[in-house]
Each structure stands twice: as structure tokens, then as C-alpha cells.
Amino acid sequence: MTTLTPQPSFSGVPAELQKSFEAAIGYLRAQLAPATLRAYQSDFRIFCDWCERFKLATTPATPETLALFLSDQADSGVAAVTLERRLASIRYVHQMKELPSPTDHPLVRGTLTGIRRIHGTLPRNQKEPILDHQVFRMLQLTPDTLLGLRDRAIIALGFAGAFRRSELAALDVSDLKFDQAGNLVCLIRRGKTDQGGSGFEKPILNGRRLQPVTHLKAWLSTAGIDEGAVFRRVDWAGAATEQRLSAQWMARVVKNYANQIGLGFTEFGAHSLRSGFITSAGERDVQLYKIMEVTGQKDPRTVLRYLRRANLFKDHAGEDFL
């Protein structure tokens, strides 16, 4: 199986440049986020397994092979957005092997365009939003233990900041700036749409009902956390460990409490907090740019998809005659 971790081979590197050589390897490997690399690894494995079934070459792959692969995947129910990512993984492997990539061949791009036209591009299995009143109910179910304080902070902060689960998992204490008014600014060092790491500051209002800053402070103080990872595992004895919670664990926390208030376990996840904040703001006619100040999204069309859903029946065209 081809590894997707770059293995550059610089020949004849002088001893005095050994540190630079090691640094160059590190920078090459950092060009993709770990989550992206894992997704590429999985996608390319699927492509390799498919090629093996039909005795077809993977590297270099031909445009004809890719066209057949895309068609077979689409007929199996794989979404066009997923097929785009699988093509990206195939392109990446070809680039690593210094081979011409077939992914931009007219036959391949044309096949993908046809798939979009026939099957559409709407995302499948999109998580349902968890709205503010549902978040309030979830918070009431968290126990007054260290584990409960942590989960309470994850849910409240995740919603109030419209966080992606990866952003929550990556938070360090040094990223938090509390102000005298009781609010918080979270520094997001790198996000999904910010692979260059320019970062942005996410404003968190403590508010009166959900009080995310209050819950976060309670967790940090009780757990004795003053540096390093914000959200951590709690051991069997009920003490905070040094182990940072993963993004997958964030989803597990949200699913657990969503299920307890009667929401479907499969329909709701960590992203439900993010989409729930946007939807709740949209129901209150909050201006688009103010929502984007919290979410950090750069393309308003992404936010508008949520807002359209929230306002689907507001001022309906048939309101006065249906």
C-alpha cells in the first residue's frame, strides 16, 4: 500500500545541512492537515482495492480507469463531493511519485461533471442543527462532576462559538483571552478554510442563558488546568489527565447528550452545534456578517445555506392566500 507521507530523497546532502534537510522533510509533511492526510489515505486505499479487483494499474492510472472508477462509485451511491476528494488523493499520490496526474484529463473531469448533473451535489448525511433551547436542555443534564463540567463547557462553548470539532479539540489555554465584562476571545490558529495558519479571533459572548464562558472557567479551575490543552480526558478516578480530547471525542460528547434529550443519535453530532448557532441566529434575523464574525466562514454562500433553511417559511409567498 502506497504511503501518503512524503519521503523526499535529496542526494548528497552535506553534513552541515543535515538539520535543514530534516526541517525540509518536516515542512513537506506539514503541507496537509492530519485529518486531510487520513482522508486521502482512506480514499486512495479504496481506489487501490477497486483497481485490484479489475487488475488495473493505480500509479500511473489512466484517464479511462478513473472514469470507470468514478462511474462505479457514483452508481454505488457515493456523493460527488466525496469523489472530488478521492480524485484529490489520487492526484496527490501521482505528484509524490513525480508522475503526470490523469485527474485533470477531459475524460475524467467530464465524467465528474456528468455525475453532478445526474446525481446532484447536495451533501448527504448532513447533521441536523441543535438549536439554542435544545442546547439549554442538554446543559441541564450534565452532572456536577469534573466530567460533567467538562462536557458542559464543550457543549456551551461549541455552540456559542459555532466551533468545528477540530477547532475545539485544538484549543490551548494560551488561545483564550478573557475580558473584564465576562466574555472571551478564542484564537483559532488554523481552521478548515485556513490551511495557511493566518488564524482569526472568535468572539464568545457569555450571555445570560447558556453562559459558555462561565462553564469554561468552571472546568479549567476545577480541573486545575492553566496551560496546554483545554479539553482533556478524565481518568477513572475523576481527575483530568494530560491527554487532549480528539475531534471524534467531541462528537461523542454531543451525541450522548443529544440522545438524552430525545434527538436521534445518527442525525446529530458535533457539527450540529455549529449549524445550530447559525440556524438560531438566522431565526432571529441576525445580519449575515455578524454571524460570519463568529463562525469564521469566508464564503457567505456557505452560511446562506443554513439561513435559507432557518427562514424557509418566514414571509412565505403563500402566507396570505394558502
Disulfide bonds with the S-S distance in Angstrom:
none
